Amino acid sequence: MTGIFMLSMRSVGKKYRIADLEEDTAALEKEQNTLSDRINHIKSSLLAEAAVDSTGTFAARLRVLNKMKLIRSEKMFDAEHEHEEAGFD
């Protein structure tokens, strides 16, 4: 009988753990959405500022930064791909 009680208590504990994890997931999704909105707002503000700059210097700098970001992304993709090919997945 004690075994059944202990199993039941463990099951209840896992039930609450699942509920906590679901709450954490919802909070993280909300935070991700907020951050995505902020990033999009910053990007649009920078593009608007670059459009106003008559010298084109600001727009050129944004292109350089964007190109650097793309290069880093490609390197990360290549590293992940090599990792998968080596069988470390």
mmCIF file as gemmi writes it, N, C-alpha and C atoms, coordinates in Angstrom:
data_model
loop_
_atom_site.group_PDB
_atom_site.id
_atom_site.type_symbol
_atom_site.label_atom_id
_atom_site.label_alt_id
_atom_site.label_comp_id
_atom_site.label_asym_id
_atom_site.label_entity_id
_atom_site.label_seq_id
_atom_site.pdbx_PDB_ins_code
_atom_site.Cartn_x
_atom_site.Cartn_y
_atom_site.Cartn_z
_atom_site.occupancy
_atom_site.B_iso_or_equiv
_atom_site.pdbx_formal_charge
_atom_site.auth_seq_id
_atom_site.auth_asym_id
_atom_site.pdbx_PDB_model_num
ATOM 1 N N . MET Axp A 1 ? 0.813 -1.194 0 1 0 ? 1 A 1
ATOM 2 C CA . MET Axp A 1 ? 0 0 0 1 0 ? 1 A 1
ATOM 3 C C . MET Axp A 1 ? 0.859 1.262 0 1 0 ? 1 A 1
ATOM 4 N N . THR Axp A 2 ? 1.99 1.181 0.705 1 0 ? 2 A 1
ATOM 5 C CA . THR Axp A 2 ? 2.888 2.329 0.757 1 0 ? 2 A 1
ATOM 6 C C . THR Axp A 2 ? 3.449 2.638 -0.623 1 0 ? 2 A 1
ATOM 7 N N . GLY Axp A 3 ? 3.702 1.613 -1.396 1 0 ? 3 A 1
ATOM 8 C CA . GLY Axp A 3 ? 4.223 1.796 -2.751 1 0 ? 3 A 1
ATOM 9 C C . GLY Axp A 3 ? 3.251 2.556 -3.627 1 0 ? 3 A 1
ATOM 10 N N . ILE Axp A 4 ? 1.974 2.236 -3.502 1 0 ? 4 A 1
ATOM 11 C CA . ILE Axp A 4 ? 0.948 2.923 -4.291 1 0 ? 4 A 1
ATOM 12 C C . ILE Axp A 4 ? 0.876 4.391 -3.883 1 0 ? 4 A 1
ATOM 13 N N . PHE Axp A 5 ? 0.935 4.644 -2.584 1 0 ? 5 A 1
ATOM 14 C CA . PHE Axp A 5 ? 0.897 6.02 -2.086 1 0 ? 5 A 1
ATOM 15 C C . PHE Axp A 5 ? 2.1 6.819 -2.605 1 0 ? 5 A 1
ATOM 16 N N . MET Axp A 6 ? 3.275 6.22 -2.555 1 0 ? 6 A 1
ATOM 17 C CA . MET Axp A 6 ? 4.482 6.901 -3.016 1 0 ? 6 A 1
ATOM 18 C C . MET Axp A 6 ? 4.413 7.172 -4.524 1 0 ? 6 A 1
ATOM 19 N N . LEU Axp A 7 ? 3.9 6.21 -5.27 1 0 ? 7 A 1
ATOM 20 C CA . LEU Axp A 7 ? 3.749 6.391 -6.71 1 0 ? 7 A 1
ATOM 21 C C . LEU Axp A 7 ? 2.75 7.506 -7.006 1 0 ? 7 A 1
ATOM 22 N N . SER Axp A 8 ? 1.672 7.556 -6.228 1 0 ? 8 A 1
ATOM 23 C CA . SER Axp A 8 ? 0.668 8.59 -6.397 1 0 ? 8 A 1
ATOM 24 C C . SER Axp A 8 ? 1.253 9.979 -6.098 1 0 ? 8 A 1
ATOM 25 N N . MET Axp A 9 ? 2.047 10.083 -5.055 1 0 ? 9 A 1
ATOM 26 C CA . MET Axp A 9 ? 2.667 11.356 -4.686 1 0 ? 9 A 1
ATOM 27 C C . MET Axp A 9 ? 3.649 11.805 -5.775 1 0 ? 9 A 1
ATOM 28 N N . ARG Axp A 10 ? 4.382 10.869 -6.315 1 0 ? 10 A 1
ATOM 29 C CA . ARG Axp A 10 ? 5.321 11.181 -7.393 1 0 ? 10 A 1
ATOM 30 C C . ARG Axp A 10 ? 4.571 11.677 -8.623 1 0 ? 10 A 1
ATOM 31 N N . SER Axp A 11 ? 3.447 11.059 -8.917 1 0 ? 11 A 1
ATOM 32 C CA . SER Axp A 11 ? 2.636 11.452 -10.058 1 0 ? 11 A 1
ATOM 33 C C . SER Axp A 11 ? 2.102 12.875 -9.875 1 0 ? 11 A 1
ATOM 34 N N . VAL Axp A 12 ? 1.663 13.192 -8.67 1 0 ? 12 A 1
ATOM 35 C CA . VAL Axp A 12 ? 1.155 14.543 -8.386 1 0 ? 12 A 1
ATOM 36 C C . VAL Axp A 12 ? 2.284 15.561 -8.54 1 0 ? 12 A 1
ATOM 37 N N . GLY Axp A 13 ? 3.466 15.205 -8.058 1 0 ? 13 A 1
ATOM 38 C CA . GLY Axp A 13 ? 4.614 16.098 -8.195 1 0 ? 13 A 1
ATOM 39 C C . GLY Axp A 13 ? 4.949 16.384 -9.641 1 0 ? 13 A 1
ATOM 40 N N . LYS Axp A 14 ? 4.89 15.358 -10.469 1 0 ? 14 A 1
ATOM 41 C CA . LYS Axp A 14 ? 5.177 15.537 -11.902 1 0 ? 14 A 1
ATOM 42 C C . LYS Axp A 14 ? 4.097 16.376 -12.564 1 0 ? 14 A 1
ATOM 43 N N . LYS Axp A 15 ? 2.863 16.214 -12.12 1 0 ? 15 A 1
ATOM 44 C CA . LYS Axp A 15 ? 1.756 17.001 -12.667 1 0 ? 15 A 1
ATOM 45 C C . LYS Axp A 15 ? 2.009 18.49 -12.421 1 0 ? 15 A 1
ATOM 46 N N . TYR Axp A 16 ? 2.43 18.84 -11.216 1 0 ? 16 A 1
ATOM 47 C CA . TYR Axp A 16 ? 2.713 20.234 -10.904 1 0 ? 16 A 1
ATOM 48 C C . TYR Axp A 16 ? 3.945 20.733 -11.657 1 0 ? 16 A 1
ATOM 49 N N . ARG Axp A 17 ? 4.911 19.878 -11.842 1 0 ? 17 A 1
ATOM 50 C CA . ARG Axp A 17 ? 6.114 20.248 -12.595 1 0 ? 17 A 1
ATOM 51 C C . ARG Axp A 17 ? 5.749 20.562 -14.044 1 0 ? 17 A 1
ATOM 52 N N . ILE Axp A 18 ? 4.872 19.765 -14.621 1 0 ? 18 A 1
ATOM 53 C CA . ILE Axp A 18 ? 4.422 20.009 -15.995 1 0 ? 18 A 1
ATOM 54 C C . ILE Axp A 18 ? 3.7 21.344 -16.079 1 0 ? 18 A 1
ATOM 55 N N . ALA Axp A 19 ? 2.85 21.63 -15.102 1 0 ? 19 A 1
ATOM 56 C CA . ALA Axp A 19 ? 2.13 22.9 -15.087 1 0 ? 19 A 1
ATOM 57 C C . ALA Axp A 19 ? 3.113 24.07 -14.995 1 0 ? 19 A 1
ATOM 58 N N . ASP Axp A 20 ? 4.133 23.944 -14.159 1 0 ? 20 A 1
ATOM 59 C CA . ASP Axp A 20 ? 5.144 24.991 -14.03 1 0 ? 20 A 1
ATOM 60 C C . ASP Axp A 20 ? 5.899 25.191 -15.339 1 0 ? 20 A 1
ATOM 61 N N . LEU Axp A 21 ? 6.239 24.084 -16.009 1 0 ? 21 A 1
ATOM 62 C CA . LEU Axp A 21 ? 6.951 24.188 -17.273 1 0 ? 21 A 1
ATOM 63 C C . LEU Axp A 21 ? 6.088 24.83 -18.357 1 0 ? 21 A 1
ATOM 64 N N . GLU Axp A 22 ? 4.8 24.546 -18.344 1 0 ? 22 A 1
ATOM 65 C CA . GLU Axp A 22 ? 3.892 25.166 -19.312 1 0 ? 22 A 1
ATOM 66 C C . GLU Axp A 22 ? 3.808 26.674 -19.073 1 0 ? 22 A 1
ATOM 67 N N . GLU Axp A 23 ? 3.789 27.092 -17.809 1 0 ? 23 A 1
ATOM 68 C CA . GLU Axp A 23 ? 3.787 28.518 -17.486 1 0 ? 23 A 1
ATOM 69 C C . GLU Axp A 23 ? 5.086 29.173 -17.939 1 0 ? 23 A 1
ATOM 70 N N . ASP Axp A 24 ? 6.201 28.489 -17.708 1 0 ? 24 A 1
ATOM 71 C CA . ASP Axp A 24 ? 7.495 29.012 -18.149 1 0 ? 24 A 1
ATOM 72 C C . ASP Axp A 24 ? 7.53 29.165 -19.662 1 0 ? 24 A 1
ATOM 73 N N . THR Axp A 25 ? 6.992 28.181 -20.374 1 0 ? 25 A 1
ATOM 74 C CA . THR Axp A 25 ? 6.961 28.23 -21.836 1 0 ? 25 A 1
ATOM 75 C C . THR Axp A 25 ? 6.152 29.421 -22.317 1 0 ? 25 A 1
ATOM 76 N N . ALA Axp A 26 ? 4.987 29.65 -21.703 1 0 ? 26 A 1
ATOM 77 C CA . ALA Axp A 26 ? 4.144 30.78 -22.089 1 0 ? 26 A 1
ATOM 78 C C . ALA Axp A 26 ? 4.857 32.106 -21.827 1 0 ? 26 A 1
ATOM 79 N N . ALA Axp A 27 ? 5.536 32.205 -20.701 1 0 ? 27 A 1
ATOM 80 C CA . ALA Axp A 27 ? 6.26 33.435 -20.368 1 0 ? 27 A 1
ATOM 81 C C . ALA Axp A 27 ? 7.403 33.678 -21.35 1 0 ? 27 A 1
ATOM 82 N N . LEU Axp A 28 ? 8.116 32.608 -21.714 1 0 ? 28 A 1
ATOM 83 C CA . LEU Axp A 28 ? 9.219 32.748 -22.666 1 0 ? 28 A 1
ATOM 84 C C . LEU Axp A 28 ? 8.723 33.123 -24.059 1 0 ? 28 A 1
ATOM 85 N N . GLU Axp A 29 ? 7.59 32.57 -24.475 1 0 ? 29 A 1
ATOM 86 C CA . GLU Axp A 29 ? 7.024 32.922 -25.774 1 0 ? 29 A 1
ATOM 87 C C . GLU Axp A 29 ? 6.619 34.39 -25.793 1 0 ? 29 A 1
ATOM 88 N N . LYS Axp A 30 ? 6.037 34.863 -24.688 1 0 ? 30 A 1
ATOM 89 C CA . LYS Axp A 30 ? 5.639 36.273 -24.588 1 0 ? 30 A 1
ATOM 90 C C . LYS Axp A 30 ? 6.875 37.168 -24.648 1 0 ? 30 A 1
ATOM 91 N N . GLU Axp A 31 ? 7.924 36.785 -23.933 1 0 ? 31 A 1
ATOM 92 C CA . GLU Axp A 31 ? 9.163 37.562 -23.944 1 0 ? 31 A 1
ATOM 93 C C . GLU Axp A 31 ? 9.793 37.572 -25.334 1 0 ? 31 A 1
ATOM 94 N N . GLN Axp A 32 ? 9.759 36.428 -26.017 1 0 ? 32 A 1
ATOM 95 C CA . GLN Axp A 32 ? 10.301 36.353 -27.376 1 0 ? 32 A 1
ATOM 96 C C . GLN Axp A 32 ? 9.54 37.294 -28.312 1 0 ? 32 A 1
ATOM 97 N N . ASN Axp A 33 ? 8.229 37.32 -28.194 1 0 ? 33 A 1
ATOM 98 C CA . ASN Axp A 33 ? 7.419 38.208 -29.026 1 0 ? 33 A 1
ATOM 99 C C . ASN Axp A 33 ? 7.748 39.672 -28.746 1 0 ? 33 A 1
ATOM 100 N N . THR Axp A 34 ? 7.907 39.998 -27.467 1 0 ? 34 A 1
ATOM 101 C CA . THR Axp A 34 ? 8.253 41.37 -27.093 1 0 ? 34 A 1
ATOM 102 C C . THR Axp A 34 ? 9.603 41.766 -27.672 1 0 ? 34 A 1
ATOM 103 N N . LEU Axp A 35 ? 10.579 40.867 -27.558 1 0 ? 35 A 1
ATOM 104 C CA . LEU Axp A 35 ? 11.911 41.154 -28.1 1 0 ? 35 A 1
ATOM 105 C C . LEU Axp A 35 ? 11.879 41.283 -29.623 1 0 ? 35 A 1
ATOM 106 N N . SER Axp A 36 ? 11.103 40.429 -30.282 1 0 ? 36 A 1
ATOM 107 C CA . SER Axp A 36 ? 10.982 40.515 -31.745 1 0 ? 36 A 1
ATOM 108 C C . SER Axp A 36 ? 10.377 41.852 -32.157 1 0 ? 36 A 1
ATOM 109 N N . ASP Axp A 37 ? 9.366 42.293 -31.412 1 0 ? 37 A 1
ATOM 110 C CA . ASP Axp A 37 ? 8.754 43.598 -31.7 1 0 ? 37 A 1
ATOM 111 C C . ASP Axp A 37 ? 9.76 44.732 -31.519 1 0 ? 37 A 1
ATOM 112 N N . ARG Axp A 38 ? 10.556 44.655 -30.455 1 0 ? 38 A 1
ATOM 113 C CA . ARG Axp A 38 ? 11.568 45.69 -30.207 1 0 ? 38 A 1
ATOM 114 C C . ARG Axp A 38 ? 12.615 45.702 -31.313 1 0 ? 38 A 1
ATOM 115 N N . ILE Axp A 39 ? 13.062 44.518 -31.724 1 0 ? 39 A 1
ATOM 116 C CA . ILE Axp A 39 ? 14.056 44.435 -32.8 1 0 ? 39 A 1
ATOM 117 C C . ILE Axp A 39 ? 13.505 45.035 -34.086 1 0 ? 39 A 1
ATOM 118 N N . ASN Axp A 40 ? 12.27 44.689 -34.421 1 0 ? 40 A 1
ATOM 119 C CA . ASN Axp A 40 ? 11.657 45.224 -35.641 1 0 ? 40 A 1
ATOM 120 C C . ASN Axp A 40 ? 11.514 46.738 -35.572 1 0 ? 40 A 1
ATOM 121 N N . HIS Axp A 41 ? 11.161 47.256 -34.403 1 0 ? 41 A 1
ATOM 122 C CA . HIS Axp A 41 ? 11.029 48.705 -34.23 1 0 ? 41 A 1
ATOM 123 C C . HIS Axp A 41 ? 12.394 49.381 -34.404 1 0 ? 41 A 1
ATOM 124 N N . ILE Axp A 42 ? 13.427 48.802 -33.809 1 0 ? 42 A 1
ATOM 125 C CA . ILE Axp A 42 ? 14.777 49.368 -33.938 1 0 ? 42 A 1
ATOM 126 C C . ILE Axp A 42 ? 15.23 49.345 -35.392 1 0 ? 42 A 1
ATOM 127 N N . LYS Axp A 43 ? 14.982 48.224 -36.065 1 0 ? 43 A 1
ATOM 128 C CA . LYS Axp A 43 ? 15.373 48.126 -37.48 1 0 ? 43 A 1
ATOM 129 C C . LYS Axp A 43 ? 14.676 49.189 -38.32 1 0 ? 43 A 1
ATOM 130 N N . SER Axp A 44 ? 13.372 49.34 -38.125 1 0 ? 44 A 1
ATOM 131 C CA . SER Axp A 44 ? 12.641 50.325 -38.928 1 0 ? 44 A 1
ATOM 132 C C . SER Axp A 44 ? 13.091 51.741 -38.599 1 0 ? 44 A 1
ATOM 133 N N . SER Axp A 45 ? 13.411 52.004 -37.332 1 0 ? 45 A 1
ATOM 134 C CA . SER Axp A 45 ? 13.916 53.327 -36.955 1 0 ? 45 A 1
ATOM 135 C C . SER Axp A 45 ? 15.264 53.608 -37.61 1 0 ? 45 A 1
ATOM 136 N N . LEU Axp A 46 ? 16.131 52.607 -37.619 1 0 ? 46 A 1
ATOM 137 C CA . LEU Axp A 46 ? 17.442 52.778 -38.251 1 0 ? 46 A 1
ATOM 138 C C . LEU Axp A 46 ? 17.308 52.992 -39.75 1 0 ? 46 A 1
ATOM 139 N N . LEU Axp A 47 ? 16.418 52.242 -40.381 1 0 ? 47 A 1
ATOM 140 C CA . LEU Axp A 47 ? 16.217 52.414 -41.821 1 0 ? 47 A 1
ATOM 141 C C . LEU Axp A 47 ? 15.638 53.789 -42.136 1 0 ? 47 A 1
ATOM 142 N N . ALA Axp A 48 ? 14.728 54.266 -41.295 1 0 ? 48 A 1
ATOM 143 C CA . ALA Axp A 48 ? 14.156 55.603 -41.495 1 0 ? 48 A 1
ATOM 144 C C . ALA Axp A 48 ? 15.236 56.665 -41.325 1 0 ? 48 A 1
ATOM 145 N N . GLU Axp A 49 ? 16.092 56.489 -40.322 1 0 ? 49 A 1
ATOM 146 C CA . GLU Axp A 49 ? 17.176 57.44 -40.102 1 0 ? 49 A 1
ATOM 147 C C . GLU Axp A 49 ? 18.158 57.415 -41.275 1 0 ? 49 A 1
ATOM 148 N N . ALA Axp A 50 ? 18.437 56.237 -41.799 1 0 ? 50 A 1
ATOM 149 C CA . ALA Axp A 50 ? 19.345 56.12 -42.947 1 0 ? 50 A 1
ATOM 150 C C . ALA Axp A 50 ? 18.746 56.787 -44.178 1 0 ? 50 A 1
ATOM 151 N N . ALA Axp A 51 ? 17.445 56.707 -44.328 1 0 ? 51 A 1
ATOM 152 C CA . ALA Axp A 51 ? 16.785 57.321 -45.478 1 0 ? 51 A 1
ATOM 153 C C . ALA Axp A 51 ? 16.876 58.842 -45.425 1 0 ? 51 A 1
ATOM 154 N N . VAL Axp A 52 ? 16.91 59.402 -44.229 1 0 ? 52 A 1
ATOM 155 C CA . VAL Axp A 52 ? 16.978 60.854 -44.063 1 0 ? 52 A 1
ATOM 156 C C . VAL Axp A 52 ? 18.398 61.376 -44.285 1 0 ? 52 A 1
ATOM 157 N N . ASP Axp A 53 ? 19.401 60.538 -44.023 1 0 ? 53 A 1
ATOM 158 C CA . ASP Axp A 53 ? 20.803 60.942 -44.155 1 0 ? 53 A 1
ATOM 159 C C . ASP Axp A 53 ? 21.134 61.181 -45.629 1 0 ? 53 A 1
ATOM 160 N N . SER Axp A 54 ? 21.433 62.429 -45.957 1 0 ? 54 A 1
ATOM 161 C CA . SER Axp A 54 ? 21.693 62.777 -47.366 1 0 ? 54 A 1
ATOM 162 C C . SER Axp A 54 ? 23.072 62.317 -47.846 1 0 ? 54 A 1
ATOM 163 N N . THR Axp A 55 ? 23.998 62.074 -46.916 1 0 ? 55 A 1
ATOM 164 C CA . THR Axp A 55 ? 25.347 61.667 -47.32 1 0 ? 55 A 1
ATOM 165 C C . THR Axp A 55 ? 25.422 60.185 -47.676 1 0 ? 55 A 1
ATOM 166 N N . GLY Axp A 56 ? 24.538 59.387 -47.139 1 0 ? 56 A 1
ATOM 167 C CA . GLY Axp A 56 ? 24.538 57.955 -47.405 1 0 ? 56 A 1
ATOM 168 C C . GLY Axp A 56 ? 25.499 57.184 -46.512 1 0 ? 56 A 1
ATOM 169 N N . THR Axp A 57 ? 26.195 57.882 -45.626 1 0 ? 57 A 1
ATOM 170 C CA . THR Axp A 57 ? 27.164 57.242 -44.741 1 0 ? 57 A 1
ATOM 171 C C . THR Axp A 57 ? 26.49 56.269 -43.787 1 0 ? 57 A 1
ATOM 172 N N . PHE Axp A 58 ? 25.376 56.718 -43.218 1 0 ? 58 A 1
ATOM 173 C CA . PHE Axp A 58 ? 24.673 55.875 -42.25 1 0 ? 58 A 1
ATOM 174 C C . PHE Axp A 58 ? 24.149 54.601 -42.913 1 0 ? 58 A 1
ATOM 175 N N . ALA Axp A 59 ? 23.582 54.743 -44.102 1 0 ? 59 A 1
ATOM 176 C CA . ALA Axp A 59 ? 23.073 53.579 -44.836 1 0 ? 59 A 1
ATOM 177 C C . ALA Axp A 59 ? 24.206 52.616 -45.177 1 0 ? 59 A 1
ATOM 178 N N . ALA Axp A 60 ? 25.356 53.164 -45.537 1 0 ? 60 A 1
ATOM 179 C CA . ALA Axp A 60 ? 26.503 52.311 -45.862 1 0 ? 60 A 1
ATOM 180 C C . ALA Axp A 60 ? 26.952 51.532 -44.626 1 0 ? 60 A 1
ATOM 181 N N . ARG Axp A 61 ? 26.958 52.204 -43.491 1 0 ? 61 A 1
ATOM 182 C CA . ARG Axp A 61 ? 27.362 51.534 -42.249 1 0 ? 61 A 1
ATOM 183 C C . ARG Axp A 61 ? 26.373 50.419 -41.897 1 0 ? 61 A 1
ATOM 184 N N . LEU Axp A 62 ? 25.093 50.666 -42.09 1 0 ? 62 A 1
ATOM 185 C CA . LEU Axp A 62 ? 24.084 49.626 -41.831 1 0 ? 62 A 1
ATOM 186 C C . LEU Axp A 62 ? 24.291 48.424 -42.745 1 0 ? 62 A 1
ATOM 187 N N . ARG Axp A 63 ? 24.642 48.683 -44.006 1 0 ? 63 A 1
ATOM 188 C CA . ARG Axp A 63 ? 24.899 47.573 -44.929 1 0 ? 63 A 1
ATOM 189 C C . ARG Axp A 63 ? 26.096 46.746 -44.47 1 0 ? 63 A 1
ATOM 190 N N . VAL Axp A 64 ? 27.141 47.431 -43.984 1 0 ? 64 A 1
ATOM 191 C CA . VAL Axp A 64 ? 28.326 46.721 -43.483 1 0 ? 64 A 1
ATOM 192 C C . VAL Axp A 64 ? 27.952 45.862 -42.277 1 0 ? 64 A 1
ATOM 193 N N . LEU Axp A 65 ? 27.188 46.433 -41.354 1 0 ? 65 A 1
ATOM 194 C CA . LEU Axp A 65 ? 26.774 45.677 -40.172 1 0 ? 65 A 1
ATOM 195 C C . LEU Axp A 65 ? 25.903 44.488 -40.547 1 0 ? 65 A 1
ATOM 196 N N . ASN Axp A 66 ? 25.001 44.682 -41.485 1 0 ? 66 A 1
ATOM 197 C CA . ASN Axp A 66 ? 24.131 43.601 -41.929 1 0 ? 66 A 1
ATOM 198 C C . ASN Axp A 66 ? 24.947 42.497 -42.606 1 0 ? 66 A 1
ATOM 199 N N . LYS Axp A 67 ? 25.947 42.892 -43.405 1 0 ? 67 A 1
ATOM 200 C CA . LYS Axp A 67 ? 26.794 41.91 -44.066 1 0 ? 67 A 1
ATOM 201 C C . LYS Axp A 67 ? 27.574 41.103 -43.027 1 0 ? 67 A 1
ATOM 202 N N . MET Axp A 68 ? 28.079 41.758 -41.981 1 0 ? 68 A 1
ATOM 203 C CA . MET Axp A 68 ? 28.804 41.063 -40.918 1 0 ? 68 A 1
ATOM 204 C C . MET Axp A 68 ? 27.881 40.077 -40.214 1 0 ? 68 A 1
ATOM 205 N N . LYS Axp A 69 ? 26.638 40.471 -40.009 1 0 ? 69 A 1
ATOM 206 C CA . LYS Axp A 69 ? 25.66 39.592 -39.364 1 0 ? 69 A 1
ATOM 207 C C . LYS Axp A 69 ? 25.422 38.354 -40.229 1 0 ? 69 A 1
ATOM 208 N N . LEU Axp A 70 ? 25.299 38.549 -41.531 1 0 ? 70 A 1
ATOM 209 C CA . LEU Axp A 70 ? 25.076 37.419 -42.437 1 0 ? 70 A 1
ATOM 210 C C . LEU Axp A 70 ? 26.265 36.474 -42.442 1 0 ? 70 A 1
ATOM 211 N N . ILE Axp A 71 ? 27.474 37.033 -42.406 1 0 ? 71 A 1
ATOM 212 C CA . ILE Axp A 71 ? 28.673 36.192 -42.395 1 0 ? 71 A 1
ATOM 213 C C . ILE Axp A 71 ? 28.71 35.354 -41.127 1 0 ? 71 A 1
ATOM 214 N N . ARG Axp A 72 ? 28.396 35.982 -39.966 1 0 ? 72 A 1
ATOM 215 C CA . ARG Axp A 72 ? 28.377 35.234 -38.702 1 0 ? 72 A 1
ATOM 216 C C . ARG Axp A 72 ? 27.334 34.128 -38.758 1 0 ? 72 A 1
ATOM 217 N N . SER Axp A 73 ? 26.169 34.417 -39.327 1 0 ? 73 A 1
ATOM 218 C CA . SER Axp A 73 ? 25.107 33.418 -39.429 1 0 ? 73 A 1
ATOM 219 C C . SER Axp A 73 ? 25.556 32.24 -40.298 1 0 ? 73 A 1
ATOM 220 N N . GLU Axp A 74 ? 26.226 32.558 -41.397 1 0 ? 74 A 1
ATOM 221 C CA . GLU Axp A 74 ? 26.709 31.488 -42.28 1 0 ? 74 A 1
ATOM 222 C C . GLU Axp A 74 ? 27.736 30.628 -41.567 1 0 ? 74 A 1
ATOM 223 N N . LYS Axp A 75 ? 28.633 31.254 -40.81 1 0 ? 75 A 1
ATOM 224 C CA . LYS Axp A 75 ? 29.641 30.491 -40.076 1 0 ? 75 A 1
ATOM 225 C C . LYS Axp A 75 ? 28.989 29.589 -39.041 1 0 ? 75 A 1
ATOM 226 N N . MET Axp A 76 ? 27.963 30.095 -38.361 1 0 ? 76 A 1
ATOM 227 C CA . MET Axp A 76 ? 27.263 29.289 -37.368 1 0 ? 76 A 1
ATOM 228 C C . MET Axp A 76 ? 26.576 28.113 -38.046 1 0 ? 76 A 1
ATOM 229 N N . PHE Axp A 77 ? 25.953 28.36 -39.204 1 0 ? 77 A 1
ATOM 230 C CA . PHE Axp A 77 ? 25.283 27.295 -39.939 1 0 ? 77 A 1
ATOM 231 C C . PHE Axp A 77 ? 26.29 26.233 -40.367 1 0 ? 77 A 1
ATOM 232 N N . ASP Axp A 78 ? 27.442 26.691 -40.889 1 0 ? 78 A 1
ATOM 233 C CA . ASP Axp A 78 ? 28.471 25.743 -41.32 1 0 ? 78 A 1
ATOM 234 C C . ASP Axp A 78 ? 28.962 24.899 -40.15 1 0 ? 78 A 1
ATOM 235 N N . ALA Axp A 79 ? 29.176 25.521 -39.002 1 0 ? 79 A 1
ATOM 236 C CA . ALA Axp A 79 ? 29.65 24.789 -37.82 1 0 ? 79 A 1
ATOM 237 C C . ALA Axp A 79 ? 28.616 23.763 -37.373 1 0 ? 79 A 1
ATOM 238 N N . GLU Axp A 80 ? 27.337 24.139 -37.385 1 0 ? 80 A 1
ATOM 239 C CA . GLU Axp A 80 ? 26.284 23.196 -37.004 1 0 ? 80 A 1
ATOM 240 C C . GLU Axp A 80 ? 26.217 22.044 -37.986 1 0 ? 80 A 1
ATOM 241 N N . HIS Axp A 81 ? 26.363 22.345 -39.268 1 0 ? 81 A 1
ATOM 242 C CA . HIS Axp A 81 ? 26.3 21.318 -40.302 1 0 ? 81 A 1
ATOM 243 C C . HIS Axp A 81 ? 27.46 20.338 -40.161 1 0 ? 81 A 1
ATOM 244 N N . GLU Axp A 82 ? 28.657 20.856 -39.89 1 0 ? 82 A 1
ATOM 245 C CA . GLU Axp A 82 ? 29.814 19.982 -39.689 1 0 ? 82 A 1
ATOM 246 C C . GLU Axp A 82 ? 29.605 19.103 -38.458 1 0 ? 82 A 1
ATOM 247 N N . HIS Axp A 83 ? 29.003 19.676 -37.433 1 0 ? 83 A 1
ATOM 248 C CA . HIS Axp A 83 ? 28.723 18.943 -36.198 1 0 ? 83 A 1
ATOM 249 C C . HIS Axp A 83 ? 27.785 17.765 -36.474 1 0 ? 83 A 1
ATOM 250 N N . GLU Axp A 84 ? 26.758 18.005 -37.289 1 0 ? 84 A 1
ATOM 251 C CA . GLU Axp A 84 ? 25.799 16.956 -37.628 1 0 ? 84 A 1
ATOM 252 C C . GLU Axp A 84 ? 26.466 15.877 -38.485 1 0 ? 84 A 1
ATOM 253 N N . GLU Axp A 85 ? 27.31 16.288 -39.428 1 0 ? 85 A 1
ATOM 254 C CA . GLU Axp A 85 ? 27.964 15.325 -40.295 1 0 ? 85 A 1
ATOM 255 C C . GLU Axp A 85 ? 28.918 14.432 -39.521 1 0 ? 85 A 1
ATOM 256 N N . ALA Axp A 86 ? 29.487 14.967 -38.457 1 0 ? 86 A 1
ATOM 257 C CA . ALA Axp A 86 ? 30.431 14.176 -37.65 1 0 ? 86 A 1
ATOM 258 C C . ALA Axp A 86 ? 29.708 13.187 -36.748 1 0 ? 86 A 1
ATOM 259 N N . GLY Axp A 87 ? 28.379 13.271 -36.716 1 0 ? 87 A 1
ATOM 260 C CA . GLY Axp A 87 ? 27.591 12.326 -35.913 1 0 ? 87 A 1
ATOM 261 C C . GLY Axp A 87 ? 27.457 12.721 -34.46 1 0 ? 87 A 1
ATOM 262 N N . PHE Axp A 88 ? 27.629 14.003 -34.134 1 0 ? 88 A 1
ATOM 263 C CA . PHE Axp A 88 ? 27.51 14.457 -32.757 1 0 ? 88 A 1
ATOM 264 C C . PHE Axp A 88 ? 26.121 14.981 -32.461 1 0 ? 88 A 1
ATOM 265 N N . ASP Axp A 89 ? 25.18 14.762 -33.33 1 0 ? 89 A 1
ATOM 266 C CA . ASP Axp A 89 ? 23.823 15.289 -33.177 1 0 ? 89 A 1
ATOM 267 C C . ASP Axp A 89 ? 23.097 14.691 -32.027 1 0 ? 89 A 1
